[in-house]
């Protein structure tokens, strides 16, 4: 399958962009937020709800899927789409984030990362070549290079070591991906922590290798938002303007809005479903914590003007009751409400960039969050 011009930039407004990313399993409208289905499932949601909310693409996790149920098993069952029932594009991460998050279970060498499985303690080796092999077995539309991510703050020497290792792994990932069928995509990952010069060097090295898109990794890992935004400003202009730019593992609605303003096209984060499981809703009024007692007698919906049925119809008092009672339905409803809000935000951004009104949308959205939750009617 040949998919020429896999990324088409449709409009720009300042640094903000909107476009169309073509993959073997469908088209992704950008800016895009990818809900995270780590183990091939969206926590608390059916794929039907994810699609109805407006998501074009979802994310799966290489590390977790290779351990259980296994990449070879998924391949034998027809790949991730057939296995999970999600009939749209999928991106898989490389497993590199687990190099950081499971640091007590792993050892990093030039050749590979050796893990102790968090499931049964079995020794698992993940090299750039094996990471690409697993992602090809999974059948993901967009694969990521193997990288090492360093939690911030960190010493410059450690950040530079990880960045240079990630560049060498990028070359190996690219070679391993050369046999992939036409149309499937491989993204490189810019590392360099909070050091502008290292970000510049990483971006330049990756562009010289050549990828189908570029991610900015190693952010939202302990640094303030101001540092994250500064690193985006340092990095995005050094990436090819005609290819997609992906900010990994980010974030809050504010993070997304600010990153789009700086030229980012794609995002993923567990926050919509994780916060939903903890009783927090994302709305145009900002975050609403349904655990708070003030919601116990409030008959209003979260947002009576929302296009998403659960946001528009479920009383705050009922959601409060479900959350405080530990009912599974509360986590399910808030997860779908949050995923729907993130997709609504992305659609609003795309519309605004298309008609040249992104700055007005930006100001109006931030004002809504600042104004906060409206008081109950008398």
N, C-alpha and C positions, 0 to 999 in steps of 0.2 A: 504494500500500500504506500503510495507516494502522496505526501501532503505538502505541496509547495507553499512557501510563504506562511509558515505555521503561526506567525504572530503578525497581526495587522493592527497598526496604530490608527484608530479612527478619529480621535480628537485630542487636543491638549488645551489646557487652560492654566497658564503659568507652568509650574512643574507638574501639575496633576495631569493624568493621562487616562484615557479609556480606550480599550481595544478588544480584539477578538483573538483568542488562542485556540488553534485547531489541533485536536488530538485524535487518535484512532477511535476513541469511544465518544467523541462529541466535541462541541465547541464550548469554550469557557469565556464568559464575558468578564472583562477586567475593568476596574479593580474587582478582585474576587476574594471572598473569604471562604476558606476550606474548612468545614467542620472536621473534627478529628475522630476517626474510627480506629483507634489504636490496634485493636485485635480483630479487625474486620467487622466491628459493630459500633454503632453510635450509642453511647450509654444513655439509656432511658428513652430512646427514640427509634421508631421504625424508619427504614430508608424512605418510605413513602412520604413521611412527614418532612424529612430532610429535603427531598425534591420539591414538595409543595411549598416549603418555606422560601425556595428560590435558589438553592445551592446548585451550581453546575458541576462541581468537583469536590471530592472528599480526599482525606489523607489516611493512609494506613502505615503501620510501623513495621519496618523490616525486622528489627531485633525481636519483637514480640511474636510476629508471625512465623519467623524461622524457627523459633523454639516450640511454638504451639499454634496451629497443628502441624507446621512444617511446610517449607516452600515446595518441596517435591510433591507432597500430598495435594497442596492447593493446585499445583500445575496439572496433576493427573485428573483433578476434578474440574478443569477448564479455566483456571485462573481466578483472580480475585473477584471480577465482576460476576462470573457464573457461580462462584462459591458463596458470595455474600448476597447476591440478588440486587446489588447496586448496578444499574445499567448505564452509568455515566462514567466520565473520566475519573481516574484515580492517580494521585501522586503518592509515592512512598519515600519516606526519609531513608537515610543510608544506614542507620544504626549508630551514627557518630555521636548523637546526643547522649546515648546510653554510656558512651565512654566517659562522659562527665557525671551523669546522674547516678550511675552504678559504680562509682569510683572505688568503693570498698571491695568490689568483686572482680576487678579487671587489672590487666597489665598491658601497657602500650609499648610496642617495639616498632622499629622501622618497617617490618614486614606486615604486622597485623596487630589486632587487639585480641587478647585472650580473656574471655569472660568466664566467670562461674555463673551458671544459670541461676536466676532467682527462683526458678521453679523447683529444681531438684539438685542443684549444686554441680551438675555435669559441666565438664570443661568444654567451652565453645570458642572456636577461633573465627574471627571475622576480619578478613583482609579486604582491601579495595576490590580485588577480583571476585571474592566470594560475595561481597555486598552487591555488586552488579549482577552476579549470577542469580542471587536470591531475588532481586527485584525483577529480573527478566522472567524467572520462574513464576513469580506472582502475576506478571503480565501488566504491571503498572504503566500507565501512559507516560508519566514523567518520573524518571529515576533521578536520584541525587548522588553526587560523588561521595565517597567516603571521606570524612574529615574528623578532626579532633576539635572539640569545643572546650574552652577553658572558662570556668566560672569566674566572674569578676567580683571584687577587685583581685588582681593578680600581678605578680612581678613581671616587668617587661620581658625579661629573659625567657620566662615560661610562655608568655603570649607569643613571642617571636618564634620559639621552638615549635609550638603547635601550629602556627601559621605556615611555617616552611614545610613541616611534615604534611600538612593538608595540601599544599601545592604539589608536593611529590606524589601524594595519593591521588590528586586530581589527574595527573598525567596517567597514572596506572588505571584509574577509573575510566578515562576516555578510551584508552586502548582496549580495555575489556568490553566496552560498550560498542565497539566498531561492528560487531557481528549482529547487532540488534536489527530487527526488521525496520524497513523504512517507515517513517512517520512517528515512531516512538522517540521520546525526547530525553536528553540528559542535561541536568543543570549543574553548574559549578557553584561552589560556596565560598564567599569571601569571608576570611577570618582576619584576626588582627586586634581583637579586644577593643580597648578604648584608646589605642595609639594611632593617630591619623596616618603617620608614615607607614605603619605596617598594613593598615587598610589599603592604602594606595598601592603598595607593593603587591599585596594579594590580588587586588582587582586587576592590575596590569598583567600579572602572571597568568591569571585565569583567562583573560581575553586573548593572550598570546596562544594559549592551548586551544581555545575555541569551544564554546558550548552552545546549546540551543536556548539557554536562558541562564540567568545568574541570580543566586540567592545571597542575601546578607545574613550570615549566621553569627552565633556567639554574642547576641544581644538579648535583652530581657533576661539576663542570668545573674542579676544582683546589682547592676548599675542603676543610677537614677535615670528617670525618663529624659532629662536634659542631655545626659551623655549619650543615650541611645539615639536621640534625634540628631545630635551633633555628628555621630558616626554615619548616620544615613546621609547627611548633607555632605560629608567627606567622600562617601562611596558612590552614591547613585550617579552623579555626573560623570564618573569614570567608567561606567558600564555602557555597552552599546545601546543607543537610544531606540534601535529597531528590534530589540529583544526584550522579553519579559523580565521584570525585576521582582524578586520574592523576598519578603522579610520574614524570616523563620521564627515561629513560636510566639508571635505577637498578635493580639494582646487585648487591651481594653478598647472600647469604642473610641475613646480619645486618642489612644495610640494609633489606631487605624486611620482616623481622620488626619492626624498630624503627618503620618507617614505618606499618605496619598498626596498631601500638599507638597511633599518633598520628592515625589516621582516614583513611588512604589506601586506595583500592580497586583501583588498576590500576598495573602496572609494565611496563617493557620494558628489555632490556639485551642486548648481544652477549656478555656475560661467560660464560654457560654453554658456548656453542660456541667462543668464542675461547680460553678457558682449556683447553677440551678439546683443541683443536689444539696446545696447548703442554704437554700432558702432565699437566694438573691435574684431579683429580676433586673434585666437591663431594659430601659425604656427611653423614650424621648425626653423624659424628665430626669434622667440619670438613673443611678442604681436605687432600687427599693428593696430593703431587707424585710421580708415577710415574717421573720421571726419576732419583729418588734410588736409589743403588746398593743400599740396604737392602731393596728390593723384589725384587731379582734372584732370590732363592731362596725367596720367600714364596709358598706354594701357596694361601693363603686368598683368597677373593673380597673385594671392597671392603666388602661388607656382606651377610653370609649371611642376614639377616632382611629384606632389601629385597624389595619386590614387583616390581622391574624385573629381567628375566632376565639382562641383561648385568652388572648390579651384583652379582647373586647368584651367577652362575656363572663369570664370567671370573676366572682366577687373577691375582693381582697380579704374579706373575713374568711371566706372558704379556703383560699390559698394559705392564709395564716393557720387555720385549723389543720390543714393537711400537713404543713411543715412541722408544726408543734407536736402533732400526733405521730410523726415519723412514717406517715403513709407514703407508699411508693408513688402513688398518683401525684403527690405534690412535687416530687423530684421530676417526674415525667412532664408534667404541665409546665413547670418553670424552665426545664431544658428546652422544650420546643418553643416556648415564648422567647427565650434568649437567642436561639439559633435564628428564629424568624426576625428578631430585631436586627441582628447583625446583617442578615441578607437584605432587609429593608434599608439599612444604612448604606450598604454597597450599591443598591439600585438608585438611591437618592444621589450618591456621588456620581455614578455613571451618567445619570440624567443631567446633573449640573455641569459636569465637564463637557458633555455633548452640546449643551446650549450656551456655554460660556458664562455660567453663573456660579462657578465653584466657590468663589470668595464669599458671595452672599449666602450660599448654602452652608459654608464653613462657619460663618458668623452666627447664622440663625440656629444651627445645631448646637454650637457651644453655648449660646444664650439659653436654649432650652434646658441643657444639662445644668447650667448655673442657677437657673430659676428654681429647679428642683421640683419635687413632688407637690402637687396642688393640694390645698386643704379640703377636707370633706365639706360637702354642702351642709348648710344649717338645716 
